[in-house]
Amino acid sequence: MVSVIVVGGGPAGLSAALFTAKNGLETRVFDTDKTWMHKAHLFNYLGVGSVGGSEFMATARQQVDDFGAERHQDEEVTGVEESDDGFTVTTADGEYDAEYVVLATGANRDLAEELGCETTDDGVVDVDVTMETSVEDCYATGGMVRAEEWQAVISAGDGAAAALNVLTKEKGDHYHDFDTPDTADALFGDLRDDAA
Ligand SMILES: Cc1cc2nc3c(=O)[nH]c(=O)nc-3n(C[C@H](O)[C@H](O)[C@H](O)COP(=O)(O)OP(=O)(O)OC[C@H]3O[C@@H](n4cnc5c(N)ncnc54)[C@H](O)[C@@H]3O)c2cc1C
């Protein structure tokens, strides 16, 4: 199975993991739980009236767990290297291989720089709208790709864009993750929040 490793489990990383796991890719997320969301209370996340940042994270974690992502909470990634088949990710607990890597470490760009991802004149990781870096199949999302415009909804959007590009590469041109009301019960059962 095609595998994806996501480094960082804030809004950017969990959003990427949600899309890849939901669409059948083996997905691992490593996170050290230093997300800024624990300091935030959101009134500006479209579609959500008001929610505490930690409460938002608890729901997001449950959501990616429900879709089958393997979440390695409190396991720090200490290195990412290119390998013959993709990437080797090193943590204190071991090494993991993946075809794709999504970096989502907030404003910390160390891993991207060690991997050789190009940066812009502003010093942020250089990506286009797909969030792919200059290193093929390595994506950068969230705080690390913007100088200051940091918002949760932007990070979540970055993660989704990265995941959709991975899915497009694996499943065909311009992949869409579209669900509709008439298939929601059959597909998602108890996961459907408003099930009658
Ligand atoms: C006080 C405050 C209030 C805020 N209020 C709002 C608000 O009202 N609305 C809003 O939209 N935004 C708000 N924000 C900003 C919002 O929190 C960020 O935009 C958002 O958290 C960025 O998401 P991210 O996924 O890019 O990075 P982060 O949320 O920072 O997540 C990065 C994750 O990666 C992990 N990580 C880093 N390095 C490694 C590694 N080597 N291995 C494993 N894991 C690693 C970190 O522990 C962290 O959990 C606020 C921020 C602060 C500080």
The ligand as an SDF file (V2000), in Angstrom:
LIG
                    3D

 53 58  0  0  0  0  0  0  0  0999 V2000
   -2.0440   32.7790   21.3020 C   0  0  0  0  0  0  0  0  0  0  0  0
   -2.4710   32.2790   19.9370 C   0  0  0  0  0  0  0  0  0  0  0  0
   -3.7780   32.4590   19.5550 C   0  0  0  0  0  0  0  0  0  0  0  0
   -4.1980   32.0420   18.2980 C   0  0  0  0  0  0  0  0  0  0  0  0
   -5.4870   32.2550   17.9340 N   0  0  0  0  0  0  0  0  0  0  0  0
   -5.9040   31.8550   16.7020 C   0  0  0  0  0  0  0  0  0  0  0  0
   -7.2530   32.0830   16.3020 C   0  0  0  0  0  0  0  0  0  0  0  0
   -8.0570   32.6430   17.0450 O   0  0  0  0  0  0  0  0  0  0  0  0
   -7.6120   31.6480   15.0580 N   0  0  0  0  0  0  0  0  0  0  0  0
   -6.7340   31.0350   14.2010 C   0  0  0  0  0  0  0  0  0  0  0  0
   -7.1060   30.6610   13.0990 O   0  0  0  0  0  0  0  0  0  0  0  0
   -5.4620   30.8130   14.5720 N   0  0  0  0  0  0  0  0  0  0  0  0
   -5.0280   31.2210   15.7930 C   0  0  0  0  0  0  0  0  0  0  0  0
   -3.7310   31.0210   16.1600 N   0  0  0  0  0  0  0  0  0  0  0  0
   -2.8120   30.4440   15.1620 C   0  0  0  0  0  0  0  0  0  0  0  0
   -2.9930   28.9170   15.0050 C   0  0  0  0  0  0  0  0  0  0  0  0
   -2.8400   28.3030   16.2560 O   0  0  0  0  0  0  0  0  0  0  0  0
   -1.9660   28.4310   13.9980 C   0  0  0  0  0  0  0  0  0  0  0  0
   -2.1910   29.1070   12.7620 O   0  0  0  0  0  0  0  0  0  0  0  0
   -2.0630   26.9330   13.7560 C   0  0  0  0  0  0  0  0  0  0  0  0
   -1.9080   26.2130   14.9560 O   0  0  0  0  0  0  0  0  0  0  0  0
   -0.9740   26.5170   12.7720 C   0  0  0  0  0  0  0  0  0  0  0  0
   -1.1860   25.1660   12.4670 O   0  0  0  0  0  0  0  0  0  0  0  0
    0.0030   24.2690   11.9060 P   0  0  0  0  0  0  0  0  0  0  0  0
   -0.5530   22.9090   11.7480 O   0  0  0  0  0  0  0  0  0  0  0  0
    0.6310   24.9400   10.7530 O   0  0  0  0  0  0  0  0  0  0  0  0
    1.1280   24.2810   13.0480 O   0  0  0  0  0  0  0  0  0  0  0  0
    1.0130   23.9220   14.5970 P   0  0  0  0  0  0  0  0  0  0  0  0
   -0.3700   24.0610   15.0770 O   0  0  0  0  0  0  0  0  0  0  0  0
    2.0780   24.6990   15.2660 O   0  0  0  0  0  0  0  0  0  0  0  0
    1.3570   22.3650   14.6460 O   0  0  0  0  0  0  0  0  0  0  0  0
    2.6440   21.8790   14.4180 C   0  0  0  0  0  0  0  0  0  0  0  0
    2.7730   20.5500   15.1910 C   0  0  0  0  0  0  0  0  0  0  0  0
    3.9690   19.8840   14.7650 O   0  0  0  0  0  0  0  0  0  0  0  0
    4.5850   19.3190   15.8930 C   0  0  0  0  0  0  0  0  0  0  0  0
    6.0000   19.1190   15.5830 N   0  0  0  0  0  0  0  0  0  0  0  0
    6.9210   20.0650   15.3080 C   0  0  0  0  0  0  0  0  0  0  0  0
    8.1110   19.4960   15.0400 N   0  0  0  0  0  0  0  0  0  0  0  0
    7.9120   18.1550   15.1340 C   0  0  0  0  0  0  0  0  0  0  0  0
    8.7630   17.0280   14.9650 C   0  0  0  0  0  0  0  0  0  0  0  0
   10.0580   17.1640   14.6240 N   0  0  0  0  0  0  0  0  0  0  0  0
    8.2450   15.7900   15.1470 N   0  0  0  0  0  0  0  0  0  0  0  0
    6.9390   15.6360   15.4600 C   0  0  0  0  0  0  0  0  0  0  0  0
    6.0890   16.6730   15.6450 N   0  0  0  0  0  0  0  0  0  0  0  0
    6.5780   17.9080   15.4740 C   0  0  0  0  0  0  0  0  0  0  0  0
    4.3370   20.3300   17.0070 C   0  0  0  0  0  0  0  0  0  0  0  0
    4.4740   19.7430   18.2920 O   0  0  0  0  0  0  0  0  0  0  0  0
    2.8860   20.7500   16.7030 C   0  0  0  0  0  0  0  0  0  0  0  0
    1.9610   19.9300   17.3830 O   0  0  0  0  0  0  0  0  0  0  0  0
   -3.2950   31.4160   17.4100 C   0  0  0  0  0  0  0  0  0  0  0  0
   -1.9740   31.2110   17.8070 C   0  0  0  0  0  0  0  0  0  0  0  0
   -1.5630   31.6380   19.0640 C   0  0  0  0  0  0  0  0  0  0  0  0
   -0.1260   31.4460   19.4570 C   0  0  0  0  0  0  0  0  0  0  0  0
  1  2  1  0
  2  3  1  0
  2 52  2  0
  3  4  2  0
  4  5  1  0
  4 50  1  0
  5  6  2  0
  6  7  1  0
  6 13  1  0
  7  8  2  0
  7  9  1  0
  9 10  1  0
 10 11  2  0
 10 12  1  0
 12 13  2  0
 13 14  1  0
 14 15  1  0
 14 50  1  0
 15 16  1  0
 16 17  1  0
 16 18  1  0
 18 19  1  0
 18 20  1  0
 20 21  1  0
 20 22  1  0
 22 23  1  0
 23 24  1  0
 24 25  2  0
 24 26  1  0
 24 27  1  0
 27 28  1  0
 28 29  2  0
 28 30  1  0
 28 31  1  0
 31 32  1  0
 32 33  1  0
 33 34  1  0
 33 48  1  0
 34 35  1  0
 35 36  1  0
 35 46  1  0
 36 37  1  0
 36 45  1  0
 37 38  2  0
 38 39  1  0
 39 40  1  0
 39 45  2  0
 40 41  1  0
 40 42  2  0
 42 43  1  0
 43 44  2  0
 44 45  1  0
 46 47  1  0
 46 48  1  0
 48 49  1  0
 50 51  2  0
 51 52  1  0
 52 53  1  0
M  END
$$$$
